[in-house]
Amino acid sequence: MKKIIITFISLIIGILSRAQTVNEHYYFKNLSSQNGLSQNTVSAILQDSKGFMWFGTREGLSRYDGYRVLTFRSGKTTPNLLTDNQITSITDSWERVLIGTKKGLNILNKKTYEICHVDNEELKDQEIRSILFDSKGYIWVGTYIALYRCSSDFSSCKRYDNS
């Protein structure tokens, strides 16, 4: 019995000492508007399939590659880049990032960095709360009003009311 207790205690000490060693190697870097982030209040975060970090803020979308921040927002030089600068949700699939805002949905092409607006009448000017791609290729979009299942090109969307 004494050998079992000593073995158990040795095992616990070994696990705890290993956990402390692993935690010493973590490094955190703070991103803020001083580093180029579009704004300090982040409402959505995504790590895309290529490892880039995307941050949705109240003042636009920022992409971080580990070295620099690239920001997308409507302004004086790009007045209609996004339907709204207040980003509510982001997701990616293939070569595009879907950007939900307070006033509609946008698509960013990751190769060209061009942004276009989703002009589907069901989704136009709605506050987008969530976006999800499913295994069948549909895009699910949640708003305050309803849930929509859309085709990959947004040519058709089926509405599911809150009821």
C-alpha positions as CSV (number, residue, x, y, z in Angstrom):
1,M,0.0,0.0,0.0
2,K,2.9,2.3,0.9
3,K,4.5,1.7,-2.6
4,I,1.2,2.6,-4.3
5,I,0.8,5.9,-2.4
6,I,4.5,6.9,-3.1
7,T,4.0,6.0,-6.8
8,F,0.8,8.0,-7.0
9,I,2.4,11.1,-5.3
10,S,5.5,10.8,-7.6
11,L,3.2,10.7,-10.6
12,I,1.3,13.8,-9.5
13,I,4.5,15.7,-8.8
14,G,5.8,14.7,-12.3
15,I,2.6,15.9,-14.0
16,L,2.6,19.2,-12.1
17,S,6.2,20.0,-12.8
18,R,5.7,19.1,-16.5
19,A,2.7,21.5,-16.7
20,Q,4.8,24.3,-15.2
21,T,7.6,23.8,-17.8
22,V,5.1,23.8,-20.7
23,N,3.4,27.0,-19.6
24,E,6.7,28.9,-19.5
25,H,7.0,28.9,-23.3
26,Y,3.8,30.8,-24.1
27,Y,4.2,34.3,-25.5
28,F,1.3,36.8,-25.9
29,K,1.4,39.9,-28.0
30,N,-1.2,42.6,-27.5
31,L,-2.7,44.1,-30.7
32,S,-4.3,47.5,-30.4
33,S,-5.0,50.6,-32.6
34,Q,-1.4,51.6,-31.9
35,N,-0.2,48.5,-33.8
36,G,-2.6,49.2,-36.7
37,L,-5.8,47.4,-35.5
38,S,-8.8,49.3,-36.8
39,Q,-10.2,49.9,-33.3
40,N,-9.6,48.5,-29.8
41,T,-13.1,46.9,-29.3
42,V,-13.1,43.5,-31.1
43,S,-16.4,41.9,-31.7
44,A,-15.4,38.9,-33.9
45,I,-12.2,36.9,-34.4
46,L,-11.3,34.3,-37.0
47,Q,-8.2,32.4,-37.9
48,D,-8.6,31.5,-41.5
49,S,-7.4,28.3,-43.3
50,K,-4.0,30.0,-44.1
51,G,-3.3,31.0,-40.5
52,F,-4.1,34.7,-40.9
53,M,-6.0,36.3,-37.9
54,W,-9.0,38.5,-38.8
55,F,-10.5,40.9,-36.3
56,G,-13.9,42.6,-36.7
57,T,-14.2,45.8,-34.8
58,R,-16.5,48.8,-34.5
59,E,-14.4,50.6,-37.1
60,G,-13.7,47.9,-39.7
61,L,-12.0,44.6,-40.4
62,S,-8.3,43.9,-39.7
63,R,-6.1,41.1,-41.0
64,Y,-3.0,40.2,-39.0
65,D,-0.2,38.0,-40.5
66,G,2.0,37.9,-37.4
67,Y,4.0,41.0,-38.5
68,R,1.6,43.7,-39.7
69,V,-2.0,44.6,-39.7
70,L,-4.0,45.3,-42.9
71,T,-7.2,47.2,-42.4
72,F,-10.4,47.3,-44.5
73,R,-13.0,50.0,-43.8
74,S,-15.2,52.5,-45.5
75,G,-13.9,56.1,-45.3
76,K,-13.2,59.2,-47.3
77,T,-11.1,57.4,-50.0
78,T,-13.2,54.2,-50.0
79,P,-16.8,55.3,-49.0
80,N,-18.6,52.1,-50.0
81,L,-16.0,49.5,-49.3
82,L,-18.2,47.9,-46.6
83,T,-21.9,48.1,-46.0
84,D,-21.0,49.3,-42.5
85,N,-17.7,49.5,-40.5
86,Q,-19.2,47.9,-37.4
87,I,-18.3,44.2,-37.9
88,T,-20.6,41.7,-36.2
89,S,-19.3,38.4,-37.5
90,I,-16.7,36.9,-39.8
91,T,-16.1,33.4,-41.4
92,D,-14.1,32.0,-44.3
93,S,-14.3,29.3,-46.8
94,W,-12.1,28.6,-49.8
95,E,-10.7,31.9,-51.1
96,R,-13.2,34.3,-49.5
97,V,-14.0,35.9,-46.1
98,L,-17.7,36.6,-45.3
99,I,-18.1,39.8,-43.3
100,G,-21.3,40.4,-41.3
101,T,-22.0,44.0,-40.4
102,K,-24.7,46.1,-38.7
103,K,-26.1,46.8,-42.2
104,G,-25.6,43.8,-44.4
105,L,-23.2,41.1,-45.6
106,N,-19.9,41.6,-47.6
107,I,-17.5,39.1,-49.3
108,L,-13.8,39.7,-49.4
109,N,-11.8,37.9,-52.0
110,K,-8.6,36.7,-50.3
111,K,-6.5,36.7,-53.5
112,T,-7.4,40.2,-54.7
113,Y,-8.7,41.8,-51.5
114,E,-11.6,43.1,-53.4
115,I,-14.8,43.5,-51.3
116,C,-18.3,43.2,-52.8
117,H,-21.7,43.5,-51.1
118,V,-24.2,40.7,-51.0
119,D,-27.2,42.2,-52.7
120,N,-29.8,39.5,-51.8
121,E,-33.0,41.3,-50.9
122,E,-33.6,39.1,-47.9
123,L,-30.3,40.0,-46.3
124,K,-29.8,43.6,-47.6
125,D,-29.4,46.2,-44.8
126,Q,-30.0,43.6,-42.0
127,E,-27.8,43.3,-39.0
128,I,-25.9,40.0,-39.5
129,R,-25.3,38.2,-36.2
130,S,-23.7,34.9,-37.4
131,I,-22.5,33.2,-40.5
132,L,-21.7,29.5,-41.0
133,F,-20.8,27.2,-43.9
134,D,-22.2,23.7,-43.7
135,S,-20.9,20.5,-45.2
136,K,-23.4,20.6,-48.1
137,G,-22.1,24.0,-49.3
138,Y,-25.0,26.1,-47.9
139,I,-24.3,29.3,-46.0
140,W,-26.4,29.9,-42.9
141,V,-26.9,33.5,-41.9
142,G,-28.4,34.5,-38.6
143,T,-30.0,38.0,-38.2
144,Y,-32.2,39.5,-35.5
145,I,-35.2,38.8,-37.6
146,A,-34.6,35.2,-38.9
147,L,-32.2,32.5,-39.9
148,Y,-31.4,32.1,-43.6
149,R,-30.0,29.1,-45.5
150,C,-28.4,30.5,-48.7
151,S,-26.8,29.0,-51.8
152,S,-23.1,29.6,-52.1
153,D,-23.6,32.5,-54.5
154,F,-26.5,34.0,-52.5
155,S,-28.8,33.7,-55.5
156,S,-31.4,32.0,-53.2
157,C,-32.0,32.2,-49.5
158,K,-34.7,30.2,-47.6
159,R,-36.0,32.0,-44.5
160,Y,-36.6,30.3,-41.2
161,D,-38.5,32.6,-38.8
162,N,-37.8,32.8,-35.1
163,S,-41.1,31.1,-34.4
